[in-house]
Amino acid sequence: MKLKVKVGPKGQIVIPKSIRDKMGINPADVVLLDIEGERAVVEAVRWDPVEKLSEISRRVGTKSSELVWGDRLYEEVLGGA
């Protein structure tokens, strides 16, 4: 599926709803952009919040079970850090 979109004055593009739906991209999601030859490739980033919590807790040296709602590290997970 190819759709034509315009590049805005700040270099921004809007991913059409039909493509967002097909790729499972939602507001505030993160996407990766890459160049393959003459093409720009958009890839939806998939991450598991539980795994991300474990990764952050390992990084800072605490148990993920000790992180609580409102904790700065817990907020990192919710933000997709």
C-alpha positions in Angstrom: 0.0 0.0 0.0 1.5 3.3 -1.1 0.0 6.6 0.0 1.2 10.1 -0.9 1.8 12.5 2.0 3.2 16.0 2.1 6.2 17.0 4.2 5.4 20.0 6.4 7.5 23.1 6.8 9.3 21.6 9.8 10.0 18.3 7.9 7.2 16.5 9.6 4.9 13.9 8.0 1.7 12.4 9.2 1.4 8.6 9.0 -2.1 8.0 7.5 -4.6 6.3 9.7 -4.9 3.3 7.5 -1.2 2.6 7.8 -1.2 3.3 11.6 -4.0 0.9 12.0 -2.3 -1.8 9.9 0.9 -1.4 11.8 -0.7 -1.0 15.3 0.8 2.4 15.8 -1.1 4.5 18.4 -0.6 8.1 19.7 2.6 8.4 21.8 4.1 5.2 20.4 7.7 5.2 19.2 8.6 4.3 15.7 12.1 3.7 14.1 13.0 5.3 10.9 15.8 3.8 8.7 17.1 4.3 5.2 17.3 1.4 2.8 18.8 2.6 -0.5 16.4 5.3 -1.7 13.6 4.3 0.7 12.7 5.5 4.2 11.4 2.6 6.3 9.1 3.0 9.3 9.1 0.3 11.9 6.8 0.1 14.9 8.7 -0.4 18.2 7.2 -3.2 20.3 8.3 -3.5 23.9 7.0 -5.4 26.9 6.4 -3.2 29.9 7.2 -6.0 32.4 10.5 -6.7 30.6 11.3 -2.9 30.5 10.6 -2.7 34.2 13.0 -5.5 34.8 15.6 -4.0 32.6 15.4 -0.6 34.4 15.6 -2.2 37.8 18.7 -4.2 36.8 20.3 -1.1 35.5 19.8 0.8 38.8 20.4 -2.2 41.0 17.0 -2.7 42.6 14.3 -5.3 42.4 11.4 -4.7 40.0 9.0 -5.8 42.8 10.2 -2.8 44.8 9.2 -0.3 42.2 5.8 1.3 43.0 3.3 3.5 41.2 4.7 7.1 41.1 8.3 6.0 41.5 10.5 7.8 39.0 11.8 4.5 37.5 8.3 3.2 37.2 7.4 6.4 35.3 10.3 5.6 32.9 8.6 2.4 32.0 5.3 4.1 31.4 7.0 6.6 29.2 8.6 3.9 27.1 12.1 4.7 28.2 
